[in-house]
Amino acid sequence: MNQENLGELSNKADLLTNNNLVGNNKSAKSDSSHEKTINGTHDTLDDINRRTGRNMPQAIATAILLVAVIVACLVISIDTFVILLTIFMVLALWELHVDFATAGFRIPFLLLSVCSVITILSAFYARWHTVAMASGITASLLLTVVFATLNSTVSQRTLRAVEKKLQHPTSSKSAKANTFTNTAVSLFVVLYIPLLASCIVLSLTNTKYAIAHAMLLVFLPALSDTGGLFAGAWLGKHKLSPRISPKKSIEGLLGSMLFALIGAYAIISGFYGSSWIKFWWMPAIMGVASGMVGTFGDLCASMLKRDIGIKDMGHLLKGHGGVLDRVDSILLCAPVLMALIKVVGF
């Protein structure tokens, strides 16, 4: 009996051991499968980031937040949107100030900020909008010429920002700055930020469709960037301008125009009802123009960054770079879209 009991116990022990081995093998296979799934996800995400040249999870989260903030401001009031636009332009000025300081140029940031705020707000709130804008730009140009010639000291905040940017340079280029070059760069900034931003606010005046115009001027260039990014990343075969921006492609340009065109029809049909049908061709022109001008704006910004020796204009918007990296195409598209809106009389 003892031997039989021992035999039974031995058989049971062998059975338990086999079951444990089978369980361990299944667990190992499950862990291996889970690990392969995780690695596959990481590989896919890394491939997407490599193709687009961005951290896409961060870029998508930032884009959603920006869209939510812009839409919320438009829902509150058009005045809130204008204030948000003014804040963004001051942030863009700061980025240009730091970027040019990195290359050795000095621009009167404080003066340009005050002039930009006054010009943008007066262009929107003054009785004669165009006159107010022209007066603001003229005064800004004259004051910039005077202040750019002064030997001003660089603030500690600017020096810290420049030191941080120089930690990750993309080239070793340096410029020999003098009074003439400082003045020329400062005048360029006046024509780039406050002038083009004023074209946005001019499109919001003397119309009951101010919200629609704001969405056209902001979201069409944004859709153009999005279409160009994905079409270029997955379909891009023919380089558009390899010397300036190696990732830009003809397929990306077509994607930019397509996304902007769809957005233009969606916004105009949603706000104007059936009255837009007699101008059915206008959304098509807006979409194509936004794609072409937005891409041109991106190329200009890329050329500027390459000359300065930086990768991004700033680091405020995670996954996108700086504020100016996002608004460069919006600024370049503003006068074109404003002209089209005024011509049709929307």
C-alpha positions in Angstrom: 0.0 0.0 0.0 2.8 2.4 0.9 4.4 1.7 -2.5 1.1 2.2 -4.3 0.5 5.5 -2.4 4.0 6.6 -3.2 3.4 5.8 -6.9 0.2 7.7 -7.0 1.9 10.7 -5.3 4.7 10.5 -7.8 2.3 10.4 -10.7 0.4 13.4 -9.3 3.6 15.3 -8.8 4.6 14.6 -12.4 1.2 15.8 -13.6 1.5 19.0 -11.6 5.0 19.6 -12.9 3.8 19.1 -16.5 0.9 21.4 -16.0 3.2 24.1 -14.5 5.5 23.7 -17.5 2.6 24.1 -19.9 1.4 27.1 -18.0 4.8 28.7 -17.9 5.2 28.1 -21.7 1.8 29.7 -22.3 2.8 32.6 -20.0 6.1 33.0 -21.8 4.4 32.9 -25.2 1.9 35.5 -24.0 4.6 37.8 -22.6 6.6 37.4 -25.8 3.5 38.2 -27.9 2.8 41.3 -25.7 6.4 42.4 -26.0 6.3 42.0 -29.8 3.0 44.1 -29.9 4.6 46.8 -27.8 7.8 46.8 -30.0 5.7 46.9 -33.1 3.8 49.9 -31.8 7.0 51.7 -31.0 8.4 50.9 -34.4 5.3 52.2 -36.1 5.3 55.4 -34.0 9.1 55.9 -34.6 8.4 55.5 -38.4 5.7 58.1 -38.3 7.9 60.5 -36.3 10.7 59.9 -38.8 8.6 60.5 -41.8 7.0 63.6 -40.5 10.0 65.0 -38.7 8.0 65.6 -35.6 6.9 64.0 -32.4 3.4 63.3 -33.6 1.7 62.5 -30.3 2.9 65.9 -28.9 2.1 67.6 -32.2 -1.5 66.3 -32.3 -2.1 67.1 -28.6 -0.8 70.7 -29.1 -2.9 71.1 -32.3 -6.1 70.0 -30.5 -5.3 72.5 -27.7 -4.7 75.3 -30.1 -7.9 74.7 -32.1 -9.9 74.5 -28.9 -8.4 77.8 -27.7 -9.1 79.6 -31.0 -12.6 78.3 -31.3 -13.3 79.2 -27.7 -12.1 82.8 -28.3 -14.3 83.0 -31.4 -17.3 81.7 -29.5 -16.8 84.3 -26.7 -16.4 87.2 -29.1 -14.4 88.4 -32.1 -12.7 90.9 -29.7 -11.3 88.0 -27.7 -9.9 86.5 -30.9 -8.2 89.8 -31.8 -6.6 89.9 -28.4 -5.4 86.3 -28.8 -3.9 87.1 -32.2 -2.1 90.1 -30.7 -0.6 88.0 -27.9 0.6 85.4 -30.5 2.2 88.2 -32.6 4.1 89.5 -29.6 5.3 85.9 -28.8 6.4 85.6 -32.5 8.3 88.9 -32.2 10.1 87.6 -29.1 11.1 84.4 -31.1 12.5 86.5 -34.0 14.3 88.7 -31.5 16.1 85.7 -30.0 16.7 84.1 -33.3 18.3 87.2 -34.8 20.3 87.7 -31.6 21.6 84.2 -32.0 23.0 85.3 -35.4 24.4 88.5 -34.0 21.7 90.9 -35.0 19.9 93.3 -32.7 16.3 94.4 -33.1 14.4 96.8 -30.7 12.0 94.2 -29.3 10.2 96.4 -26.8 9.6 99.1 -29.4 8.4 96.6 -32.0 6.1 94.9 -29.5 4.4 98.2 -28.6 4.1 99.3 -32.2 2.7 95.9 -33.2 0.1 95.9 -30.4 -1.0 99.5 -31.3 -1.1 98.9 -35.0 -3.1 95.6 -34.8 -5.6 97.0 -32.3 -6.1 100.3 -34.0 -6.6 98.6 -37.3 -9.5 96.7 -35.8 -11.0 99.3 -33.5 -10.4 102.6 -35.3 -13.1 104.2 -37.4 -11.0 104.2 -40.5 -9.3 100.8 -40.3 -7.1 101.0 -43.4 -5.9 104.5 -42.5 -5.1 103.4 -38.9 -3.1 100.4 -40.2 -1.2 102.5 -42.7 -0.4 105.1 -40.0 0.7 102.5 -37.5 3.0 100.7 -40.0 4.5 104.1 -41.2 5.2 105.2 -37.6 6.6 101.8 -36.8 9.0 102.0 -39.7 10.2 105.5 -38.8 10.7 104.7 -35.1 12.4 101.4 -35.9 15.0 103.2 -38.1 15.8 105.6 -35.2 15.9 102.9 -32.4 17.8 100.3 -34.5 20.7 102.7 -34.9 21.1 103.1 -31.1 23.7 101.0 -29.3 21.3 99.3 -26.9 22.4 96.6 -24.5 21.1 93.0 -24.7 18.9 92.0 -21.7 19.8 89.1 -19.5 16.6 87.3 -20.5 17.6 87.5 -24.2 21.1 86.3 -23.3 19.7 83.3 -21.5 17.4 82.5 -24.4 20.3 82.8 -26.9 22.5 80.5 -24.8 19.8 77.9 -24.6 19.3 78.1 -28.4 23.1 77.8 -29.0 23.2 74.5 -27.2 21.6 72.8 -30.2 23.0 74.7 -33.3 22.4 73.4 -36.8 25.3 75.3 -38.4 28.2 77.4 -37.5 27.2 80.5 -39.5 27.7 83.9 -37.9 26.9 87.3 -39.3 28.8 90.5 -39.0 26.1 92.8 -37.6 26.4 96.6 -37.9 24.0 99.5 -37.8 22.9 99.0 -41.4 22.2 95.3 -41.0 20.4 95.8 -37.7 18.2 98.4 -39.2 17.4 96.3 -42.3 16.5 93.3 -40.1 14.3 95.4 -37.9 12.5 96.9 -40.9 11.9 93.3 -42.2 10.3 92.4 -38.9 7.9 95.4 -39.1 6.8 94.3 -42.6 6.6 90.6 -41.5 4.7 90.7 -38.2 2.5 93.8 -37.7 1.8 94.5 -41.3 0.7 90.9 -42.2 -1.1 90.5 -38.9 -3.0 93.7 -39.6 -4.3 92.1 -42.8 -5.9 89.4 -40.7 -7.8 91.9 -38.5 -8.8 94.0 -41.5 -10.7 91.0 -42.8 -12.7 91.0 -39.6 -14.0 94.5 -40.0 -17.2 95.9 -41.6 -18.8 92.4 -42.0 -21.3 90.2 -40.2 -19.2 87.2 -41.2 -16.2 88.0 -39.0 -16.1 84.6 -37.4 -16.1 82.9 -40.9 -13.3 85.2 -42.1 -11.2 84.4 -39.0 -11.6 80.7 -39.5 -10.7 81.1 -43.2 -7.6 83.1 -42.5 -6.4 80.8 -39.6 -7.6 77.3 -40.5 -7.0 77.2 -44.3 -3.2 77.7 -43.9 -3.3 75.2 -41.0 -5.1 72.7 -43.2 -2.6 73.4 -45.9 0.2 72.5 -43.5 -1.5 69.4 -42.4 -2.2 68.2 -45.9 1.3 68.9 -47.0 2.7 67.1 -44.0 0.9 63.8 -44.5 0.8 63.8 -48.3 4.5 64.6 -48.4 5.4 62.0 -45.7 3.6 59.1 -47.3 3.4 60.0 -51.0 6.3 62.4 -51.5 8.5 61.2 -54.3 9.5 64.4 -56.2 11.4 67.0 -54.2 10.0 70.5 -54.4 13.1 72.4 -53.2 15.7 70.1 -51.8 18.2 72.8 -51.1 15.9 74.8 -48.9 13.6 72.1 -47.4 14.5 68.5 -48.2 11.1 67.2 -46.9 9.0 69.4 -49.2 7.6 67.6 -52.2 5.3 68.2 -55.2 2.9 65.6 -53.8 3.0 67.5 -50.5 2.1 70.7 -52.3 -0.9 69.0 -54.0 -2.0 67.6 -50.6 -1.8 71.2 -49.2 -4.0 72.6 -51.9 -6.5 69.7 -51.6 -6.9 70.0 -47.8 -7.2 73.8 -47.9 -9.7 73.5 -50.8 -11.9 71.1 -48.8 -11.7 73.3 -45.8 -12.6 76.4 -47.8 -15.8 74.8 -49.1 -16.7 73.5 -45.7 -16.3 76.8 -43.9 -18.0 79.0 -46.6 -20.9 76.6 -47.2 -21.4 76.3 -43.4 -21.5 80.1 -42.8 -22.9 81.6 -46.0 -25.7 79.1 -46.7 -26.8 79.0 -50.3 -25.7 82.6 -51.1 -22.1 81.4 -51.8 -23.2 79.3 -54.8 -23.0 82.2 -57.2 -19.3 82.5 -56.1 -18.7 78.7 -56.2 -15.3 79.3 -57.7 -14.0 81.4 -54.8 -13.5 78.6 -52.3 -11.5 76.7 -55.0 -9.3 79.8 -55.5 -8.9 80.2 -51.8 -7.9 76.6 -51.3 -5.4 76.6 -54.1 -3.9 80.0 -53.1 -3.6 78.9 -49.4 -1.8 75.7 -50.5 0.6 77.5 -52.8 1.3 80.6 -50.6 1.4 78.6 -47.4 4.0 76.3 -48.9 6.0 79.4 -50.1 5.8 80.8 -46.6 7.1 77.6 -45.2 10.0 77.6 -47.6 10.8 81.2 -46.8 10.8 80.4 -43.1 13.0 77.3 -43.7 15.5 79.5 -45.7 15.5 82.0 -42.9 16.2 79.3 -40.2 18.9 77.8 -42.4 20.6 81.1 -42.8 20.4 81.8 -39.0 21.5 78.3 -38.2 18.5 77.0 -36.2 16.0 74.1 -36.5 12.9 75.8 -35.0 12.0 79.4 -34.3 11.2 78.5 -30.7 10.1 75.7 -28.4 6.8 77.0 -26.9 4.5 74.7 -28.8 5.5 71.1 -28.2 5.8 69.0 -31.3 5.6 72.1 -33.5 8.5 74.3 -32.5 7.8 77.9 -31.9 4.8 80.2 -32.4 6.3 81.5 -35.6 6.7 78.0 -36.9 2.9 77.7 -36.9 1.9 81.2 -38.0 4.4 81.8 -40.8 2.1 80.4 -43.4 -0.9 82.2 -41.8 0.9 85.5 -42.1 1.9 85.0 -45.7 -1.6 83.9 -46.7 -3.3 86.8 -44.9 -3.0 89.5 -47.6 -4.0 87.1 -50.3 -7.1 85.8 -48.5 -8.1 89.3 -47.4 -7.9 90.5 -51.0 -10.1 87.6 -52.2 -12.6 88.3 -49.4 -12.8 92.0 -50.3 -13.1 91.4 -54.0 -16.1 89.1 -53.6 -17.6 91.2 -50.9 -18.2 88.4 -48.4 
